[in-house]
Amino acid sequence: MPHSKMKTLSVSPYERDARLAWWRDARFGMFIHWGVYSALSGAWRGQRYDGYSEHIQRKAKIPIPVFHREVAGRFNPSDFDADTWVRLAKEAGMGYFVITAKHHDGFAMYDSQVSDATIVKATPFARDPMPDLKAACAKYGLKFGFYYSHAFDWGEENGPGNDWDYENPGGDRMLGGAAWWEQRPDFLPRARRYVDEKSIPQILELIRRYDPDLLWFDTPHKLPPEENLRILSAIREAKPSLPINGRLVEGMGDYENTCDMPCEFPPWQGDWEGIPTTNRSYAYNENDRSHKPASFFIRLLAKAVARGGNLLMNIGPMGNGAFDPADVQILEAMAAWWRVYGESIRGAGRTPLAVQAWGESTLKGRRLYLHVFQWPTGGELVVGGLLSDVKRACLLAAPDHDLKMKRRGDDVVVAIPDSAPDHVDSVLVLELVETPRTDPAVLLSSAVPVNRLHVFDARLSGGLAYEDGSDTKRRRRDTVQNWTNLDAEVAWTVRVSERGSFEVSIEYDAEAPRSQARKVEGAAGQELEGASGGSAGTYQVTVGERQFERNVLTGQYNVNETLGDLCLEPGAYDVRVRAHAITGDDLMRLRAVHFECGGK
């Protein structure tokens, strides 16, 4: 694409601000993965498939004519009710709604005139659900958007993925790699034809027919960059005000997305969005009952907003068009919390405070919202490092009752009841006199059981990088990686306001050696993991002048090893984790250092 065209597609801060004004205010949305695959609910001809059930056509290698005849040809979601879906989203606090218009199976879940593979033409349901959903969103005051799989279809006869023997981007054989398409000249014409004849026409069709408030794309690495840029150009020309997520063209979206299924968030600058799902599949999978409790999502939402992000929480409706009762239960519990505490999320943003032992915090103007996950003992909540004066404090659940306050050095101390108003996330409000000023050191507290220093809140050096924060079936990936040299370090600055004793422990993963490469299931197909020497060596944890040294427990995950006890006098300390020796491919995947109160 010519440089002049690239320049016109660049996003200026002014344009981004205009497009994202409503999105930043909303903070919370509902993601819907629903298609003809939903009726299979993760099984095909008696065999169950783990993971993303929207990928069952690829996983089971269902022949395309069979998929059309026996899956789409029997899809009849007679219990679909748009009002119920959107009402549940509204009550749970969601401000926007994004649904799959087309996923990788190639079936349009709307009345597309570009293809015969649509919910109207190819299913017994034979009607378009999108006008009902758009009307329901208007009724309940939610913005309405589409997910669209722009890069490939498994079921497109003339596209890049027409059968299971062709080494296509969505199949099992193409394992990726930088600019792999340059070695596949037969692929490029097919990809361009697919973009010209299906992707761009259907995207423009969605814009013209439904006037969406947002477009959400996926798997840009499955197309050459110039094809993604052509799609972006067509959208910007059709509706310049339309927000676009970061999975169309890297660095040129209006906001970025985290990994799939995030459980923690690494540092993000600018605008971003986390995309958790209730279990481990985005589409409905009746075999997957790994649903997280509502408390997980309430706290994850607070963590996202505290770090300047949004949460787009996924629900996979069943093939009959109704929500899974387990999902409804989660949404109803979130709705009960939102009715009391939603003010602390909607319109709020990134906190100025360091991470607090008791939880998270969000900011709206000069109102600081304290999200208390661990209710402190002793009748006091200490807000560490808040240097600004506070004119008033209250519980958000009891806004007319002032709480007593006092200053203790660099901290603000609030008198609180003995028991938490909410066992998941109780919220206090501090009304500040001025724009908040803070101390970046983390205050260690003796009023909560455990002070957890997570690596995502640490300073990294020596080539270390954050893993993506996802929660997969194999393990959590909220760690650091690339620990391959002795100069690397993970560090936090902590502060103690009164003499205290702590038991110190460390939490990490250590890969086992792997003698040969293997295929693993990725988010959009199978991926290749190479041979590995595993994680091994000796590490040191230093707190001030005290040092602990241990050998890495190779081949173990979710290690939580006690290092010893220490007594800290009032003052500031650097907590550092370094390698003494690295004898594997890397040292380890560090997750956190814990300071448990009451050490000897």
JOZI-V914213 format. One record per residue. N is the residue number from 1. PHI is phi as a letter, one per 30 degrees, with the letter a starting at -180 (999 if undefined). PSI is psi in whole degrees, 0 to 359 (* if undefined). D_CENTER is the distance of its C-alpha to the mean C-alpha in whole Angstrom. Layout:
N | PHI | PSI | D_CENTER
N | PHI | PSI | D_CENTER
//
This chain:
1 | 999 | 135 | 32
2 | e | 150 | 34
3 | d | 323 | 33
4 | d | 322 | 34
5 | d | 319 | 32
6 | e | 319 | 29
7 | d | 321 | 30
8 | d | 338 | 30
9 | d | 349 | 26
10 | d | 148 | 25
11 | c | 116 | 23
12 | d | 154 | 25
13 | e | 323 | 24
14 | d | 312 | 26
15 | d | 317 | 25
16 | d | 317 | 21
17 | e | 318 | 22
18 | d | 318 | 24
19 | d | 326 | 21
20 | c | 6 | 18
21 | e | 310 | 21
22 | d | 324 | 20
23 | d | 317 | 16
24 | d | 324 | 16
25 | d | 324 | 18
26 | d | 311 | 16
27 | i | 337 | 13
28 | b | 130 | 12
29 | b | 168 | 12
30 | c | 130 | 13
31 | c | 134 | 12
32 | b | 120 | 15
33 | c | 108 | 15
34 | b | 126 | 19
35 | a | 186 | 22
36 | d | 334 | 25
37 | d | 337 | 23
38 | d | 330 | 22
39 | d | 335 | 26
40 | d | 336 | 26
41 | h | 40 | 23
42 | i | 15 | 23
43 | b | 148 | 26
44 | b | 118 | 29
45 | h | 48 | 33
46 | i | 352 | 32
47 | c | 132 | 30
48 | c | 147 | 26
49 | b | 128 | 23
50 | d | 169 | 20
51 | i | 209 | 17
52 | d | 110 | 16
53 | d | 344 | 19
54 | d | 350 | 18
55 | c | 15 | 20
56 | d | 329 | 23
57 | e | 317 | 25
58 | d | 316 | 24
59 | d | 316 | 24
60 | d | 357 | 27
61 | h | 52 | 29
62 | d | 123 | 30
63 | e | 143 | 33
64 | e | 315 | 32
65 | d | 325 | 35
66 | d | 318 | 34
67 | d | 317 | 31
68 | d | 316 | 32
69 | d | 312 | 35
70 | c | 344 | 34
71 | c | 294 | 30
72 | d | 321 | 30
73 | d | 350 | 34
74 | c | 6 | 33
75 | d | 114 | 30
76 | b | 80 | 31
77 | d | 76 | 29
78 | d | 343 | 32
79 | c | 7 | 30
80 | d | 130 | 27
81 | b | 106 | 27
82 | d | 322 | 25
83 | d | 319 | 26
84 | d | 314 | 25
85 | e | 307 | 22
86 | d | 326 | 21
87 | d | 316 | 23
88 | d | 320 | 21
89 | d | 314 | 18
90 | d | 314 | 20
91 | d | 329 | 21
92 | d | 354 | 18
93 | j | 6 | 17
94 | d | 140 | 16
95 | c | 353 | 17
96 | b | 162 | 16
97 | b | 121 | 16
98 | b | 123 | 15
99 | b | 149 | 17
100 | d | 112 | 17
101 | d | 325 | 21
102 | a | 131 | 21
103 | c | 192 | 19
104 | d | 343 | 21
105 | d | 348 | 23
106 | i | 356 | 25
107 | d | 125 | 26
108 | d | 127 | 25
109 | c | 31 | 25
110 | b | 177 | 27
111 | d | 75 | 30
112 | d | 139 | 30
113 | c | 358 | 34
114 | d | 332 | 32
115 | b | 155 | 32
116 | d | 348 | 34
117 | d | 78 | 31
118 | b | 160 | 30
119 | d | 335 | 29
120 | d | 316 | 32
121 | d | 334 | 35
122 | c | 5 | 34
123 | b | 156 | 33
124 | d | 338 | 35
125 | d | 315 | 33
126 | h | 30 | 34
127 | b | 163 | 32
128 | c | 117 | 30
129 | d | 347 | 27
130 | d | 321 | 25
131 | e | 322 | 28
132 | d | 318 | 28
133 | d | 319 | 24
134 | d | 319 | 25
135 | d | 320 | 28
136 | d | 321 | 26
137 | d | 319 | 23
138 | d | 320 | 26
139 | d | 318 | 28
140 | c | 2 | 25
141 | i | 28 | 24
142 | c | 146 | 21
143 | d | 151 | 20
144 | b | 127 | 20
145 | b | 170 | 18
146 | b | 139 | 18
147 | d | 136 | 16
148 | b | 123 | 18
149 | d | 103 | 18
150 | c | 346 | 21
151 | c | 333 | 21
152 | a | 161 | 23
153 | b | 142 | 25
154 | d | 333 | 26
155 | c | 22 | 29
156 | c | 116 | 30
157 | d | 324 | 34
158 | c | 7 | 34
159 | c | 189 | 30
160 | d | 353 | 29
161 | b | 63 | 28
162 | d | 347 | 31
163 | a | 171 | 32
164 | d | 350 | 31
165 | c | 335 | 33
166 | d | 138 | 32
167 | d | 76 | 30
168 | c | 164 | 27
169 | d | 332 | 24
170 | c | 358 | 22
171 | d | 191 | 25
172 | d | 342 | 25
173 | c | 325 | 28
174 | d | 111 | 26
175 | c | 11 | 24
176 | i | 202 | 23
177 | j | 156 | 24
178 | d | 128 | 25
179 | h | 42 | 27
180 | d | 333 | 28
181 | d | 341 | 29
182 | d | 337 | 32
183 | c | 6 | 33
184 | b | 72 | 33
185 | d | 337 | 35
186 | d | 339 | 36
187 | d | 321 | 32
188 | e | 313 | 32
189 | d | 323 | 34
190 | d | 317 | 33
191 | d | 316 | 29
192 | d | 320 | 31
193 | d | 320 | 33
194 | d | 316 | 30
195 | d | 318 | 28
196 | d | 323 | 31
197 | c | 343 | 32
198 | b | 303 | 29
199 | e | 298 | 26
200 | d | 314 | 27
201 | e | 319 | 30
202 | d | 323 | 27
203 | d | 316 | 25
204 | d | 326 | 28
205 | d | 316 | 29
206 | d | 319 | 26
207 | d | 313 | 26
208 | d | 318 | 30
209 | d | 327 | 30
210 | b | 351 | 27
211 | h | 61 | 26
212 | d | 162 | 23
213 | c | 350 | 21
214 | a | 146 | 18
215 | b | 137 | 17
216 | b | 119 | 14
217 | c | 173 | 15
218 | a | 159 | 14
219 | h | 56 | 16
220 | d | 336 | 18
221 | d | 354 | 19
222 | d | 356 | 21
223 | b | 152 | 23
224 | e | 145 | 25
225 | e | 324 | 24
226 | d | 332 | 27
227 | d | 319 | 26
228 | d | 321 | 23
229 | d | 324 | 25
230 | d | 322 | 27
231 | d | 314 | 25
232 | e | 317 | 23
233 | d | 319 | 27
234 | d | 322 | 28
235 | d | 314 | 25
236 | d | 325 | 26
237 | d | 322 | 30
238 | d | 319 | 29
239 | a | 89 | 27
240 | d | 335 | 26
241 | d | 0 | 25
242 | d | 120 | 22
243 | d | 142 | 18
244 | b | 134 | 17
245 | d | 177 | 13
246 | d | 6 | 13
247 | c | 25 | 13
248 | c | 303 | 17
249 | b | 122 | 19
250 | e | 128 | 17
251 | i | 0 | 18
252 | b | 8 | 19
253 | d | 174 | 17
254 | d | 335 | 16
255 | a | 163 | 13
256 | c | 161 | 10
257 | c | 146 | 7
258 | d | 182 | 5
259 | d | 169 | 6
260 | d | 150 | 6
261 | h | 54 | 5
262 | d | 143 | 4
263 | c | 340 | 7
264 | b | 165 | 8
265 | b | 122 | 7
266 | d | 169 | 10
267 | d | 134 | 12
268 | b | 136 | 12
269 | c | 150 | 15
270 | i | 208 | 15
271 | c | 136 | 13
272 | a | 168 | 9
273 | b | 131 | 6
274 | c | 148 | 3
275 | b | 69 | 4
276 | d | 162 | 5
277 | b | 158 | 9
278 | d | 327 | 12
279 | b | 230 | 13
280 | b | 23 | 13
281 | b | 141 | 14
282 | d | 318 | 12
283 | d | 164 | 16
284 | d | 131 | 19
285 | b | 105 | 20
286 | d | 343 | 23
287 | d | 347 | 23
288 | c | 103 | 19
289 | c | 30 | 20
290 | d | 35 | 17
291 | d | 133 | 16
292 | d | 154 | 14
293 | d | 161 | 16
294 | e | 329 | 16
295 | e | 325 | 16
296 | e | 314 | 13
297 | d | 325 | 11
298 | d | 312 | 13
299 | d | 324 | 13
300 | d | 322 | 9
301 | d | 315 | 10
302 | d | 320 | 13
303 | d | 319 | 11
304 | d | 310 | 9
305 | d | 323 | 12
306 | d | 334 | 14
307 | c | 16 | 12
308 | i | 18 | 13
309 | c | 176 | 10
310 | c | 166 | 9
311 | b | 122 | 7
312 | c | 97 | 8
313 | d | 127 | 8
314 | c | 140 | 10
315 | b | 136 | 14
316 | c | 97 | 16
317 | d | 154 | 20
318 | d | 168 | 23
319 | d | 336 | 25
320 | d | 357 | 27
321 | j | 355 | 25
322 | c | 160 | 24
323 | d | 145 | 21
324 | e | 132 | 21
325 | e | 327 | 23
326 | d | 323 | 20
327 | d | 321 | 18
328 | d | 319 | 20
329 | d | 318 | 21
330 | d | 314 | 17
331 | d | 321 | 18
332 | d | 324 | 21
333 | d | 322 | 20
334 | d | 324 | 17
335 | d | 320 | 20
336 | d | 319 | 23
337 | d | 317 | 21
338 | d | 323 | 20
339 | e | 330 | 24
340 | c | 321 | 24
341 | c | 6 | 22
342 | e | 332 | 20
343 | e | 331 | 22
344 | d | 354 | 20
345 | c | 303 | 16
346 | d | 122 | 18
347 | i | 358 | 19
348 | c | 173 | 18
349 | a | 199 | 17
350 | e | 135 | 16
351 | d | 149 | 19
352 | d | 349 | 22
353 | d | 153 | 22
354 | d | 161 | 21
355 | e | 137 | 19
356 | c | 149 | 21
357 | d | 328 | 23
358 | d | 346 | 22
359 | l | 223 | 19
360 | b | 176 | 17
361 | a | 151 | 18
362 | b | 162 | 18
363 | b | 136 | 21
364 | b | 105 | 22
365 | i | 240 | 26
366 | c | 21 | 28
367 | c | 119 | 26
368 | c | 122 | 24
369 | c | 123 | 22
370 | c | 113 | 22
371 | c | 105 | 19
372 | c | 108 | 21
373 | d | 320 | 20
374 | c | 108 | 23
375 | d | 121 | 26
376 | d | 151 | 29
377 | d | 164 | 32
378 | i | 2 | 35
379 | i | 12 | 35
380 | b | 138 | 33
381 | c | 121 | 29
382 | c | 121 | 30
383 | c | 102 | 27
384 | d | 129 | 27
385 | i | 17 | 28
386 | d | 102 | 29
387 | d | 337 | 32
388 | d | 153 | 32
389 | d | 148 | 34
390 | c | 130 | 33
391 | c | 341 | 36
392 | a | 147 | 34
393 | b | 145 | 32
394 | a | 163 | 31
395 | d | 136 | 29
396 | d | 333 | 27
397 | d | 346 | 28
398 | b | 68 | 32
399 | d | 343 | 32
400 | c | 359 | 35
401 | c | 113 | 36
402 | d | 144 | 36
403 | c | 142 | 35
404 | d | 148 | 37
405 | b | 160 | 36
406 | a | 161 | 37
407 | c | 138 | 37
408 | b | 91 | 37
409 | i | 237 | 37
410 | d | 9 | 34
411 | b | 156 | 32
412 | c | 131 | 32
413 | c | 126 | 33
414 | c | 131 | 33
415 | d | 127 | 35
416 | b | 160 | 33
417 | d | 165 | 34
418 | d | 329 | 34
419 | c | 152 | 31
420 | d | 137 | 28
421 | d | 328 | 28
422 | b | 129 | 25
423 | d | 347 | 24
424 | c | 305 | 20
425 | a | 96 | 20
426 | d | 139 | 23
427 | c | 127 | 23
428 | c | 152 | 26
429 | c | 129 | 26
430 | c | 124 | 28
431 | c | 115 | 30
432 | d | 151 | 31
433 | d | 331 | 34
434 | b | 175 | 33
435 | e | 131 | 30
436 | d | 135 | 28
437 | c | 139 | 29
438 | b | 162 | 28
439 | c | 128 | 28
440 | d | 350 | 25
441 | d | 146 | 26
442 | d | 124 | 25
443 | d | 121 | 27
444 | d | 131 | 28
445 | c | 141 | 29
446 | c | 2 | 31
447 | c | 359 | 30
448 | b | 155 | 27
449 | d | 317 | 28
450 | b | 132 | 25
451 | c | 117 | 24
452 | c | 117 | 21
453 | c | 102 | 20
454 | d | 147 | 17
455 | d | 334 | 17
456 | d | 348 | 14
457 | c | 15 | 17
458 | c | 172 | 19
459 | c | 130 | 22
460 | c | 146 | 22
461 | b | 169 | 25
462 | i | 28 | 27
463 | i | 3 | 24
464 | d | 150 | 21
465 | b | 154 | 18
466 | d | 138 | 14
467 | d | 177 | 13
468 | d | 349 | 9
469 | i | 9 | 8
470 | d | 163 | 7
471 | c | 96 | 10
472 | c | 174 | 12
473 | d | 327 | 16
474 | d | 316 | 17
475 | a | 165 | 16
476 | d | 145 | 13
477 | c | 33 | 12
478 | c | 65 | 12
479 | b | 182 | 15
480 | c | 155 | 17
481 | b | 178 | 19
482 | i | 34 | 22
483 | d | 81 | 24
484 | c | 358 | 27
485 | b | 157 | 30
486 | d | 347 | 32
487 | d | 350 | 31
488 | d | 148 | 27
489 | a | 142 | 26
490 | c | 129 | 23
491 | b | 146 | 25
492 | b | 151 | 24
493 | c | 124 | 27
494 | c | 166 | 28
495 | b | 143 | 30
496 | b | 127 | 33
497 | c | 342 | 35
498 | b | 154 | 37
499 | e | 134 | 38
500 | a | 154 | 36
501 | c | 139 | 36
502 | b | 145 | 33
503 | c | 126 | 32
504 | c | 134 | 30
505 | b | 166 | 27
506 | b | 146 | 25
507 | b | 126 | 22
508 | a | 170 | 21
509 | c | 149 | 21
510 | b | 110 | 24
511 | d | 141 | 24
512 | d | 151 | 27
513 | e | 148 | 29
514 | b | 120 | 29
515 | d | 339 | 32
516 | b | 163 | 31
517 | d | 157 | 28
518 | b | 156 | 26
519 | c | 138 | 24
520 | b | 156 | 21
521 | d | 121 | 19
522 | c | 184 | 16
523 | d | 332 | 13
524 | b | 30 | 16
525 | k | 183 | 19
526 | d | 145 | 21
527 | b | 163 | 21
528 | c | 127 | 23
529 | c | 126 | 23
530 | d | 173 | 26
531 | d | 153 | 29
532 | b | 145 | 28
533 | d | 0 | 30
534 | i | 185 | 27
535 | c | 127 | 27
536 | a | 152 | 30
537 | k | 197 | 32
538 | b | 135 | 33
539 | b | 161 | 30
540 | b | 135 | 32
541 | c | 122 | 30
542 | c | 130 | 32
543 | b | 105 | 32
544 | i | 241 | 35
545 | c | 357 | 38
546 | c | 137 | 37
547 | b | 136 | 35
548 | c | 139 | 34
549 | b | 134 | 34
550 | b | 159 | 33
551 | d | 142 | 33
552 | d | 136 | 29
553 | d | 86 | 29
554 | d | 140 | 29
555 | i | 13 | 27
556 | b | 148 | 25
557 | c | 156 | 22
558 | h | 40 | 21
559 | d | 133 | 24
560 | b | 93 | 25
561 | c | 128 | 28
562 | d | 132 | 30
563 | c | 326 | 32
564 | k | 182 | 34
565 | c | 153 | 35
566 | a | 157 | 36
567 | c | 128 | 38
568 | c | 131 | 36
569 | d | 161 | 39
570 | e | 137 | 37
571 | k | 184 | 36
572 | c | 145 | 33
573 | b | 146 | 32
574 | c | 129 | 30
575 | c | 119 | 28
576 | b | 138 | 28
577 | c | 123 | 27
578 | b | 165 | 29
579 | c | 136 | 30
580 | c | 324 | 34
581 | a | 141 | 34
582 | b | 114 | 32
583 | c | 359 | 33
584 | c | 194 | 31
585 | d | 329 | 29
586 | b | 175 | 26
587 | d | 300 | 27
588 | a | 177 | 24
589 | c | 91 | 20
590 | d | 138 | 20
591 | c | 314 | 17
592 | a | 160 | 19
593 | c | 133 | 23
594 | c | 142 | 24
595 | c | 102 | 27
596 | c | 130 | 29
597 | d | 148 | 31
598 | j | 18 | 35
599 | d | 162 | 35
600 | d | * | 39
//
